[in-house]
Structures are given as C-alpha cells and as structure tokens.
C-alpha cells in the first residue's frame, strides 16, 4: 500500500517524483503460546475501548446530547483504567488503547466526510461494534510505545515480548508504526509503516491499454494475452471437502473450531496466490510502460450476475488499485477511462462504431474498412486511444478479408504462464 505524505518535516523531497510517501511492509509473525495469550488480551482490551467509545457516542446521539469529543473519550479511558472493575486494561500497553480510540475517531471522520460529500468514492458506513468473532483482529503500536526490531531479527513489543519474524525482505528505513494482525486463519502478521521517497523508474517509450476479462485476465493493446489463473476454480475441490467437513461438526464444539480454521486456511491460500499474481503482473506492466490505461468496470454490478464467482475470482478491483498506486510510486502515468466508452463496438482502425455484440462474438468484421478484429485486443487498443496514448499499428491484430490467425503467444498446445506472456 502507498499513500502520499505531503510535506513531512525533514523529508527533503525534490520536485515531481522525489516526494515523500508512506509504504506498508508486511511480514509473518510466529509468536509463542504465551505471546499469543498476551496478544489475545491486547486484542480484547483494544476492542473493549473501541466499543465503549462507540457506545458513548451512540448514547449521546440518541439522547440528543452534543457529540462526545475525542478529548472526552480519552479522559473517560483514563478514568476507566483507575476503576477496579476495569483494572485489567492496565495489563496492555497504553498506546494500544489510545490507538483504538484513534481508529474510532478516524472512522467517524470518514463517515462524516462521506455523508457531507467531502470524501469522494463509495459511501462510508457508520462505525460498527467490534466482535471477538471478527475475521480480523488488530492492534497498533506507534513510536511512543518504543517497539523496536532487535539485532537478532525479533520484534520487541511492549508487554508482549520478543516475537520471531520471518523477514522476506529488509526494511528500507526505520518504521514509524507497526500493526499486529491476526487473520481468520489464525496467522499473525506485522505491518510496518515507513516514510521514504518515491523513486521514479527510467523513462519508457511504450504505453499500453488493458482490457480486463474472464477467459483472459488481461488483454494488452500490443496483442499480448494473459490467461486468467482462476485460483478459486482450481481450488474448488479442496474447498468443497473442508467446507463439507465443517458443516458436519457440532456447533460450539472444539472440532468445529478446528474445521473452521482449516476452511479459513484453504481460502487464505487462494487469496495469497491471487494477490501474488496481481503484484507480479502489475509490477511488470508499470516497469515496462510509461503510461497504463484501464477501463472503469462496474465490478459491483457484475458481481450480481451469473458470472459473479468468476468476477470475484479475477479480483479486477485489487489489480487496478495496485496499478494505480504503483504508477504514483514509480512516476508512471495511470489513466482510467469511463465504463460507458464503446471500446468493444468501435473499430480501432477506422473508428466506425458497429453497435453492441453478444459475448460469444469474439471476432468481427468492420463494416467500414473490412478488417477482421479480435474483440478483446480491439477493445484494449480503444482503451489506450481513449486515454490519449499512442499505440502501434499492429496492436489491433487485423487481417483484411480473412479470419485472423491465433496470436503468437496463444499458438501451440501448452499455454504459457503470465510471466512468459507478459
């Protein structure tokens, strides 16, 4: 993840792409049984503080009283820690509890900004109460908590201990905060936030338009096609087996909890494989092209059709989000054209609009210039043109008066992987 960091003191950023940004680096944690119990206490205390603050504001709103300020909630937290009935709040780091209130305050700000129109994008709902049964539990330590990475590679967390970390890559600089996360599969992660300068990649002369689909995950304007991996479809047999086993377990039993974890781990493997594919492909496209253009798809609407499972399996929104933030990070151009642009109805050679076509029509002949067009590649070229990007003449894969041959990357009996075709 990346977000711009405007004018951080002392960052010394230069104009254009040498700007200060915030990045997240995630690593797997392997806490001991005692550390897991300490983390469970921290998760529970942070959840109670968050819910108490939310309940106070809901009660004030229902009674017609003024909005409970952030300072008032902090004062109530201090008083609650002195209460003998809430003395167990002192067993965790005070920073964890303050950050729980900070999360609540940020949730309310986002809700108010969304309701008043100050925040663009999808509507943000009101904050909801947290539950111990939520799929994700998290606590955050800032620099005030004095967490640190030890020379031996362990992560020292206040009132939790030195937790082993699997360092898949080194941290580029000192982190400003760390969030400890437990997912539904029972895995623990450390998410570090660092502030660094964005480094622009060398200039590239190429640009690309991308048409996203189901059979082919992405068709590029230069004619390349990346086959959809279909991670969920490939894992359906295993998912079906573990979910059937879960349904047979008695509710509330220990065996049902074990079966639930197996289901969560099976889904986590699918999600991890999909995320890795998205990262590799988006990085390759951003590295090789100066400008990237995609179509703004109505994923939410498509997720309610008979193609819903395949649409969610593709993960278009996550992929486009990666393209967007990596383009900002590495000084590339990112364009998102409107979803009502007739990319599949317009000839990319002469510009004649030929009307809508059923989905089974994968090749069509232009009534204006007589060229045979590959539907997906033609759409990718039109996406690039709609964004004002220059495309090569051979990008549309046309062949006047004859059925077009199979693209070079698709010929043969053994389809290539996305790494080879991309």
Buried (B, 14 or more C-beta within 10 A) or exposed (E): EBEEBEEBEEBEBEEEBBBBBBBBBEBEBEBEEEBBEBBEBBBBBBBBBBBBBBEBBBEBEEEEEEEBEBEBBBEBBEEBBEEEEBEEBEEBBBBBBBBBBBBBBEBBBBBBEBEEEEBEEEEBEEBEEBEEEBEEBBBBBBEEBEBBBEEEEBBBBBBBBBBBBEEEEEEEEEBEBBBBBBBBBEBBBBBBBBBBBBEEBEEEEBBBBBBBBBEBBBBBBBBBBBBBBBBBEEBEEEBEEBBEBBEEBEEEEEEBEEBBBBBBBBBBBBBEBBBEBBBEBBBBBBEEBBBBBBBEBEBEEBBEEEBEEBBBBBBBBBBBBBBBBBBBBBBBBBBBBEEEBEBBBBBBBEEEEBEEEEEEEEBBBBEEBEBBBBBBBBBBBBBBBBBEBEBEEEBBBBEEEEEBEEBEBBEEEEEBEBEEBB
